[in-house]
Amino acid sequence: MSDFNYIQIFSGSSIIVNRIKIELESVGISPIIKDEGESQRLAGYGSLSQGIQEIVVREDELEKAQIVLEQIQNELDLSTD
């Protein structure tokens, strides 16, 4: 079994998280999506973080993932002007 350290690179709406996930996968990165709100709901608890998800990637893929994330953030910033 391999030991990898994971680092959170983004937290936000499921729509943006989905977009980032698709772009990361297109460059060979397999991100993990964490949804604490959904986990709490499935366990029968209420949640204050509905719709907020986190993306984590392996530490050895961090640099490549940050480049992808920066490109998406720049694109989204341009589209709101």
N, C-alpha and C positions, 0 to 999 in steps of 0.2 A: 504494500500500500504506500502510495506517495504522500509525502507531507508537503502541503502547500499552505502558504499564508495568503489570506484573502484581504483585500482592501476595498472599502466602499468608495465608489467614484461619483455616485449621483444619488439623489433622493428627490422624488417629485411625483407628479401625476402619472398614472398608469399609461396614459397616451404618449407622453414624452419617453417614459421608460421603454415602452414597446419600440419606439423609433430607434432609440439608442441600442437596444438589444439587437435589432435587425442589422444595424450598421456594424456593430462589433462582430457579429457572426459572419458577416460578409468578408471580414479580414482575418478570420480564423480564430477569433476569441470566443470562448464559451462562457458568457457571463451567468451569474446566479442572481435571480430576482427574489428579493425578500419582501414579503407582504405581511407585516406584523398585524395589521388590522384584520386581514382575512384569517390569519391563524387564530387570533383572539375570537373572532366570530364563530369559527368552526368549533372552538373549544367551549362555546356557550357564554363567552364574556362580551361585554360591550367594548367598543373601541372608539378612541378619539382620532385615530389616524386613518379613517376610511379613505381609500383611494390613493394613499401615499405608499409608494414602493421604493425600494433601494436596489441599486445595482452594485454587486461586488464582483471583482475580477481577481485572478491570481496575481500575486505580487510580481511575478516574472513577466506578466503581460501588461503591467501598469502603464509603462511609457507609451506603448502602442495604443492602449485604450484611451489615454489622455489626449492623444492627437485626434482620435475619432471624436471624442466628446467635445473638444474645442471646435472642431469643424462644424458639428451640429449646433453648438451654442451660437457660433458666429452666424450661421445660416438663419437660425430662429430670430436672432437679434435684428438681422437685416430685413426679415419679412414683416416686422412689426412697425417699421418706420413709415 
